[in-house]
Amino acid sequence: MIRGIHHIGMNCRDLARMKRFYREAFGFAPVDEEGFGWSGEPVMDLIVDVPGSAAKGCMLRAGQCYLELFEYSAPPPQLDKPLRPFDRGYTHFCVDVTDIEHDIAHLKRCGMTFNDRDFVDAGHVKTLYGYDPEGNVIEVQQCAPGNGFTLEDLKAGADAA
């Protein structure tokens, strides 16, 4: 039985910088301060389907969401740019906020950029895509109450199941 999404994994160039950003910007806390790592471990190569892999990483948590950050030292990346919203593959994750104007200002102070754009109020949601310090896309959204997609609606649906 599938119960829901456990975590989002993200490869980054500077693990310490990204860990600090997600802690300060979104309140993520490390599950384990030491994190994890591997090199020359065939079982890890098998799990990640990358022969000769080596990486360090950490698992962060905020509420019921985990974020797993990796910094690979081997093999070298084939792309030097992050994916854009129209590229194939995982291109963003979305954070739900309660005061989008205040929260975007906070995120900017933490190093997130929005290309000098303001959020869009679509009626059922206020939303804007931005970029973390390494260019990964993050959607910031504030749902209108009762739109059917709020985190409260998600929790209520889980509680009723």
N, C-alpha and C positions, 0 to 999 in steps of 0.2 A: 504494500500500500504506500503510495507516495503521499507524504505528509506536508510537503512544502519545500521551499528553497532553504537550504542550510547556510550556504555562504556564497560570496562572490569572490573569485580569485582574480588578482591583478598582478601582472609582471611590471616591475619598475626598475629604473636605472639606479636610484639612490634610496635604498630601503629606509635608512634613518630619517631622511628628509620627508618621505611619504608617511612614515609612521607618525612623525611629529605633526604633519599637516592634518591627517585624519583624526588625531587626538584633539588638536586645538580647534579645528573647523567643525567637526561633527560630534565630538565627545566620545569617540571610540576609545576603549581601554584595552590594553593587551590582556589576552587570556593567560599568557605566561611571559614574564619579562624577558626570559632568556631566548624565546623564539625557538627556531629549529634550523637545521641545515643538513646537507649531505654532499658527498663527492665520492666517486668510485664505488657506488652502491648499486649493484645490478637490480635489486628489488625496486629501488626508486626509479631507475631508468625504465623498468617495466611499468610501474604505476603511471608515470607521466608520459610514457611512450616517446622518450627522448634518449637515445643511446649516448653515453658519455656525459650525462647531465651532472651539474654541480650548482647548488643554489643555497641561499639562506633565506629565511622567511619568518613571518610572524602571523599569528591569528589575532584579530581585534574583534571586539564585541561592543555593540550599542543596542540596547533593548533586546529584541529578538532577532537581530541581524548580525551575522559574522562577516568579516572582510578578511580575506587571506592575501597577504602581500608577499611577493617573491622578488628576489634579486638574483638572477642567474649569472654565474660566472662562466659557465660552459653549457652548451656551445654558444658561440656569438650569435646575436640576433640577425635575422635576415632582413628585417625592416628597421629603419632608424626613426620612423615617425609613428605616433600613436594612430589608431584607427579613427576615422571621422564618422559622423552619424550615418552617412550613406554607403560606407564600405561594408563588405560582408564580414560577419563575425560578431562577437560581443562588442558593442560599441559604447554602451553607457550603463550606468545604474542611476536610479532615481531616489532622492531623499525627500521625505515628506516633512514640511515645516508648518509652523503655526502662524508666523508673521513674516511673509516673504520679503518685504522691504527691509526689515530689521535683520533678518537672517542673511540676506544677500550682502548687506553692508558688513556683517560679521565675517562672512566667507571671503570677501575681498581683503579684509584686514589680515586674514590667515594666508593669503597668497593665491586665492582662486581668481580667475579672470573671466570676463563676460563679453569681451569685444565691444565695450561701450554700448551695450544693448540693455533695454529695460525688459522686465518680464511682460508676458502677454496674459491678459485677463480674458479667458475664453468662456467666462460665465461659470462653468462647472469646476474650473481649475484655473489658478494663476501659475504660470510655468515659464522656465527659462533654462536653456542649456548653457553650461559654463565649463571651465577647464581647470583641473588641478595643476599643481606646479610642473608636472611632466606632460601635460596636454591631454590627459584622459578626460573623456566627456562625462560630466555629472549633470543630471537634470535635477533642478530644484523646483518643487511643486508645493502649492498650498491648495488642498481640495476644499471646495465649497461644502458646507455641512449638508449631509443628506444626499450627496451626489451618487452614492452607491459604491464608491471606490475609496472611501476614507479608510484609514487604518482601524478606526472604530468599527466600521462595517466588516472589515476582514476578521477582526477579533470576534465580533458578534456571530459571524457565520461559522467560525471555528468552534465557538462555544456551543452553538446549536447542533453541530454535527455529532 
